[in-house]
Structures are given as C-alpha cells and as structure tokens.
C-alpha cells in the first residue's frame, strides 16, 4: 500500500509524517524505517525507528531510490512500514518519474506487505494522474 501526503511547503506534511511514524512504532510488531534527505528528524522520531539519511548513500534519482528501497525490503523480512519525507528533495521534481517509481514500489509493497508513506511538496493539481491514483 502507498499513501501520499501532499501540499505546498509549510502545510504540515512533515509533522503529519512524524506523528504517523511514532504511532506506527507503538502498534507494529515489525520494523519501521524513516527515510529523509539530511538529519532534521533525528530528535522528532522515536529511537526505535530506523532513520536513514539519503545523502549518506548518494541517492539522487528515482531509479536509485527504488533500488535502495528494494534492497531494504530484500534484506529485512520484518519491515512493515517505510516513511519518506520529501521525495522531491531526494530525487528531483520530475513528477512523471515519481509516478513510474510509485508503480514499481506498489508492486513491491504488494509482494512484501509493506506500507510506504511519502510526503510530496506539491499541490495535488500539479501532479500527473500516475501519481494522483495513489491518493
């Protein structure tokens, strides 16, 4: 399953994501991962989540991001939820490429029963149908 949190900058997307991560940590029996560019969430996310800074792995494209996430899924069978803050900051603002990557992640999600949540800094009206279908 894929969930998207969309909105322009300053609309509370990251706060909503933080709340979702911390709530997931209270209810899941598996592992929770939070992926971001940089380390600004270090003090907001409970220490039991795996917090990953994409800068450490030089992830700069949607293909690289998908490969990284697929590797996480392959290496951790207890993974239940993956939260991604600022996918456009991580991979660039190519909404069509985002849609193509979400298709692949959706198939991965169905296979591994993992929920993926993304924040997207854009108004829904700016997104192509390939992204909107996951709203």
C-alpha positions as CSV (number, residue, x, y, z in Angstrom):
1,X,0.0,0.0,0.0
2,X,1.2,3.5,-0.8
3,X,0.0,6.6,1.0
4,X,0.8,10.1,-0.1
5,X,0.8,13.3,2.0
6,X,0.7,16.3,-0.4
7,X,0.7,20.0,-0.1
8,X,2.8,23.1,-0.6
9,X,5.7,23.9,1.7
10,X,4.6,24.8,5.2
11,X,1.3,22.9,5.2
12,X,2.3,20.4,7.9
13,X,3.3,17.4,5.9
14,X,6.4,16.6,7.9
15,X,4.6,17.0,11.2
16,X,1.9,14.6,10.0
17,X,4.6,12.1,8.9
18,X,6.3,12.3,12.2
19,X,3.0,11.6,14.0
20,X,2.4,8.6,11.7
21,X,5.9,7.2,12.3
22,X,5.7,7.4,16.0
23,X,2.1,5.9,16.0
24,X,3.4,3.1,13.8
25,X,6.1,2.4,16.3
26,X,3.5,1.9,19.0
27,X,1.4,-0.5,17.1
28,X,3.6,-2.6,14.7
29,X,5.3,-5.8,15.5
30,X,7.8,-5.3,12.7
31,X,10.4,-2.7,11.8
32,X,9.7,0.9,10.8
33,X,12.0,2.9,8.6
34,X,12.0,6.7,8.0
35,X,14.0,8.0,5.0
36,X,14.9,11.7,4.6
37,X,17.5,13.9,3.0
38,X,19.6,15.2,5.8
39,X,19.0,14.5,9.5
40,X,16.4,17.1,10.6
41,X,14.0,14.4,12.0
42,X,16.6,12.8,14.4
43,X,15.0,14.3,17.5
44,X,11.4,14.0,16.4
45,X,11.3,10.3,15.5
46,X,11.5,7.8,18.4
47,X,14.8,6.0,18.6
48,X,13.2,2.6,17.8
49,X,12.7,3.6,14.1
50,X,15.5,3.2,11.6
51,X,16.3,6.7,10.4
52,X,18.1,6.9,7.1
53,X,19.7,9.9,5.5
54,X,19.8,9.5,1.7
55,X,22.8,11.8,1.5
56,X,24.9,9.1,3.1
57,X,24.1,6.8,0.2
58,X,24.2,9.4,-2.6
59,X,20.6,8.7,-3.7
60,X,19.8,11.4,-6.2
61,X,17.3,9.8,-8.7
62,X,14.1,7.9,-8.6
63,X,15.8,4.8,-10.0
64,X,18.5,4.9,-7.3
65,X,15.8,5.4,-4.7
66,X,13.8,2.4,-5.9
67,X,16.9,0.2,-5.8
68,X,17.7,1.3,-2.3
69,X,14.1,0.6,-1.1
70,X,14.1,-2.8,-2.9
71,X,17.3,-3.6,-1.1
72,X,15.8,-2.7,2.3
73,X,12.8,-5.0,1.6
74,X,15.1,-7.8,0.4
75,X,17.3,-7.6,3.5
76,X,14.6,-7.2,6.1
77,X,11.7,-9.5,6.2
78,X,10.3,-7.8,9.3
79,X,9.9,-4.5,7.6
80,X,6.3,-3.3,8.0
81,X,6.3,0.5,7.2
82,X,8.6,2.8,5.3
83,X,8.1,6.6,5.6
84,X,9.7,9.0,3.2
85,X,9.9,12.7,3.9
86,X,10.4,15.0,0.9
87,X,10.7,12.6,-2.1
88,X,11.2,15.6,-4.5
89,X,14.0,16.9,-2.3
90,X,15.6,13.4,-2.5
91,X,15.1,12.6,-6.2
92,X,14.3,15.8,-8.0
93,X,10.9,17.3,-9.1
94,X,10.1,15.1,-12.0
95,X,6.5,14.1,-11.2
96,X,6.3,11.7,-14.2
97,X,9.4,9.8,-12.9
98,X,7.8,9.8,-9.5
99,X,4.7,8.2,-10.9
100,X,6.7,5.5,-12.6
101,X,8.6,4.8,-9.4
102,X,5.4,4.6,-7.4
103,X,4.2,1.9,-9.7
104,X,7.2,-0.2,-9.0
105,X,7.0,0.4,-5.3
106,X,3.3,-0.5,-5.3
107,X,4.2,-3.9,-6.8
108,X,7.0,-4.3,-4.2
109,X,4.6,-3.3,-1.5
110,X,2.0,-5.9,-2.5
111,X,4.7,-8.7,-2.7
112,X,6.2,-7.9,0.8
113,X,3.1,-6.5,2.6
114,X,4.9,-3.2,3.4
115,X,3.2,0.2,3.6
116,X,5.0,3.1,2.1
117,X,4.2,6.7,3.0
118,X,5.6,9.7,1.1
119,X,5.4,13.4,1.6
120,X,5.3,15.4,-1.7
121,X,5.7,19.2,-1.7
122,X,3.3,20.0,-4.4
123,X,-0.4,20.8,-4.8
124,X,-2.5,17.9,-6.0
125,X,-3.4,19.8,-9.1
126,X,0.3,19.9,-10.1
127,X,0.6,16.1,-10.1
128,X,0.1,13.8,-13.0
129,X,-2.6,11.0,-13.0
130,X,0.2,8.4,-12.5
131,X,0.8,10.0,-9.0
132,X,-2.8,11.0,-8.2
133,X,-4.0,7.4,-8.4
134,X,-2.2,6.7,-5.2
135,X,-4.0,9.4,-3.3
